[in-house]
Amino acid sequence: MLESLIKGITFGLLLNLSVGPVLFSIIKQSLSGGHRAGLAFAFGVSASDISLVLISNVFTEFFRSLSLHKTEIGIAGCIFLITLGVYFLFFKKVEVNKEGKQVLNFSAGEYARITLSGFLMNVLNPAVFIFWITTSTAVIDHSIRQRIVIFATCLVLVLGGDIAKVMLAGKIRNRLTPHNIHIINRINGIILIGFGIALIWGLLIYGKRI
C-alpha cells in the first residue's frame, strides 16, 4: 500500500509542477475574478480529472477507443484554447464601479460558466489526456484497491495544489489595479493562443510520424 501511496504522490507532483494553459488560467482567474472565481475554475479542472480517471479505469474499452482519436480530440481542445485566448486578448473587459475598483459580484451562472471552462480546458488538453492514458496503462496490473489509493492520492494532491495557487494569487490580487488586471487578461490570452498553436503543431507532426 505504501508503494501505491508513493506512486499517487509522484503522479500528483508531476501534474502540479507541469507548466501549461491550466496553470496560467487558474492564476489568471484568481487575479482577475478573486479567489471564488479561482476556486470555481480549480473545481472544474478537478472534476475533469476525476472524469478522466473514472473513464480510464471503469470504462476501459471506451477509454481505449477514445485514445485512438486522441489527435482529433487534442486538436479540438487546442481550438478551444485558441478561442479562449482570442476572447481574453481582444474581448474580455474588466468591469469597474464608480470608485474605479473592479466589480466582483459574480452571479451563480457566471461561477458555473467559470467551472465549465475549467472542466473543458483540462479535459480537452491533449497533454492531460495523454497523461491519464499513460498513467492508467502504467498501473493496469495493479489491484482495484491499489488503483483507488494511487488515483485518490494523486487527485487530492492536485486539487490541493490548485487551491494553494488560488490563495497565493489572491494575496497578490489586492495590489492590482483594473488596468493591470486587463493587462493580465491579455497576457493570458497570448499564452493560451501560443499553447494552442504549439500543441496543434506537435499533434500534426506526431500524427505524420505515425
Buried (B, 14 or more C-beta within 10 A) or exposed (E): EEEBBEBBBBBBBBBBEEEBBBBBBBBBBBBBBBBBBBBBBBBBBBBBBBBBBEBBBEEEEEBEEBBEEBBEBBBEBBEBBBEBBBBBBEEBEBEBEEEEEBEBEBEEEEBEBBBBBBBBBBBBBBBBBBBBBEBBEEBEEBEEEBBBBBBBBBBBBBBBBBBEBBEEBBEEBEEBEBEBBBEBBBBBBEBBBBBBBEBBEBBEEBEEEE
